Amino acid sequence: MTALIDEKLLTLKRLAPKTILVHEGSISDEMIFIIKGCIRAWYNAEGQDITLQFFFEGDSVTSLESFLKNIPSTINIETLEECEVGILKKSNFSGLIKTDSEFKELFYETAIDKLLIHHNRLLSLLKDKPFHRYQQLLTEKPGIFQRIPQHYIASYLGITPVSLGRIRNRK
């Protein structure tokens, strides 16, 4: 998607690991395009971090409901690795949506893809056993354990780190 955006509209930044890009309760006014690195979206459930999704090179991330509707975010977004990102302000995004039909179409397709990812993840959390969710994650993101701490992966899978350790040790 960044190929469609005039570079003058993006602010390029290098970010350290553990940089919070969106705080739960704040209003998101930026869309982040990942050039290099890994970012995680999560929320706090009574003191426990619950990982919703991981984002990698080529992905875009924001608290979409907050970004589009100008309401407080229900999630946190933070870097897990040193990242290089391009940041698009909401005012520039709004201008592109109004004036660039190719950008609007690509945004629409990306939003639909993300909706389907969330739909499939919800179904998997409701119907699949943890071992199946683990295998599916390895199929979709084979190098994930080299980049992301195990406790975040366990949280994403809806299990404890101890349970993940047992699953990984199965032969």
C-alpha positions in Angstrom: 0.0 0.0 0.0 2.9 2.4 0.7 3.8 2.2 -3.0 0.6 4.2 -3.7 1.4 6.9 -1.1 3.5 10.0 -2.1 6.6 9.8 0.1 6.0 13.4 1.2 2.9 12.3 3.1 4.8 9.7 5.2 7.0 10.4 8.2 9.8 7.8 8.4 10.9 6.7 11.9 13.1 4.3 13.6 11.6 2.9 16.8 13.1 1.0 19.7 11.6 -2.3 20.9 8.7 -1.8 23.4 7.7 1.6 21.9 4.0 2.1 22.5 2.4 3.5 19.3 -1.2 3.5 20.4 -2.3 3.5 24.1 -5.6 1.9 25.1 -8.0 4.8 25.7 -6.2 7.3 23.4 -7.4 8.2 19.9 -5.3 6.9 17.1 -4.6 9.5 14.4 -1.8 7.6 12.6 -1.6 4.6 10.3 1.7 2.8 10.6 3.3 1.0 7.6 6.0 -1.5 8.7 9.1 -1.3 6.6 11.2 -3.4 9.0 10.4 -5.1 12.3 7.5 -6.6 14.2 4.6 -5.0 16.0 2.0 -6.5 18.3 -1.6 -5.4 19.1 -2.9 -6.3 22.5 -5.3 -5.4 25.3 -5.2 -5.6 29.1 -7.7 -8.0 30.6 -7.7 -7.5 34.4 -3.9 -7.1 34.5 -3.1 -9.8 31.9 -1.9 -8.9 28.4 -3.9 -10.6 25.6 -2.2 -10.5 22.2 -4.6 -10.0 19.3 -2.3 -9.9 16.3 1.3 -9.7 15.1 2.3 -7.4 12.2 5.4 -7.8 10.1 7.2 -6.1 7.2 4.7 -5.0 4.5 1.8 -4.8 7.0 -0.1 -1.7 8.1 -1.4 -1.3 11.6 -3.6 1.1 13.5 -6.4 0.9 16.0 -8.8 0.9 13.0 -12.1 1.7 14.9 -10.3 4.6 16.7 -8.6 5.8 13.6 -11.8 5.8 11.4 -14.4 6.9 14.0 -12.2 9.2 16.2 -13.1 7.2 19.4 -10.8 5.9 22.2 -8.8 2.8 21.2 -9.7 -0.4 22.9 -6.2 -1.8 22.2 -2.5 -1.1 22.6 0.0 -1.3 19.8 3.7 -1.7 20.5 6.9 -2.6 18.7 8.5 -5.9 19.6 11.7 -5.3 17.7 13.6 -2.3 16.5 11.3 -1.1 13.7 11.5 1.2 10.7 8.0 2.5 9.9 6.3 5.0 7.7 3.6 7.0 9.5 0.6 8.4 7.7 -1.4 11.0 9.6 -5.2 10.7 9.5 -5.6 14.0 7.7 -3.4 12.7 4.8 -5.2 9.4 4.8 -8.6 11.2 4.6 -7.3 13.2 1.6 -6.0 10.1 -0.2 -9.3 8.3 0.4 -11.2 11.2 -1.2 -8.9 11.8 -4.1 -7.1 8.6 -5.0 -9.5 5.8 -6.2 -6.6 3.3 -6.4 -5.6 3.9 -2.8 -9.3 3.7 -1.7 -9.7 0.4 -3.4 -6.5 -1.0 -1.9 -7.5 0.2 1.6 -10.9 -1.5 1.1 -9.3 -4.8 0.0 -6.9 -4.6 3.0 -9.7 -3.9 5.4 -11.7 -6.9 4.1 -8.6 -9.2 4.4 -8.1 -8.1 8.0 -11.8 -8.6 8.8 -11.5 -12.2 7.4 -8.3 -12.8 9.5 -10.1 -11.7 12.6 -13.1 -13.8 11.8 -11.0 -16.9 11.2 -9.0 -16.3 14.4 -12.2 -15.9 16.5 -13.6 -19.2 15.0 -10.3 -20.9 15.7 -10.3 -19.8 19.3 -13.8 -21.0 19.8 -13.6 -24.4 18.0 -10.0 -25.5 17.6 -7.8 -27.2 20.2 -4.6 -25.4 21.2 -2.4 -27.9 19.3 -4.3 -27.2 16.1 -4.0 -23.4 16.6 -0.3 -23.8 17.2 0.2 -25.9 14.0 -1.8 -23.3 12.0 0.4 -20.5 13.3 3.5 -22.4 12.4 2.1 -23.0 8.9 1.2 -19.3 8.4 4.3 -17.8 10.1 7.1 -20.4 10.2 9.7 -18.1 11.6 7.6 -16.6 14.4 9.4 -18.3 17.3 12.7 -16.7 16.2 11.2 -13.2 16.4 8.6 -13.2 19.1 8.9 -14.1 22.8 7.1 -17.3 23.7 4.8 -15.7 26.3 3.3 -13.4 23.6 2.8 -16.3 21.3 1.1 -18.3 24.1 -1.2 -15.3 24.8 -2.0 -15.1 21.1 -2.9 -18.8 21.0 -5.1 -18.4 24.2 -2.9 -20.6 26.3 -0.3 -20.3 29.1 3.4 -20.3 28.3 3.6 -23.7 30.2 1.0 -25.2 27.9 2.8 -23.8 24.9 6.0 -25.4 26.1 4.3 -28.8 26.4 2.8 -28.5 22.9 6.2 -27.5 21.4 7.8 -30.6 23.0 5.3 -33.0 21.5 6.8 -35.3 18.9 
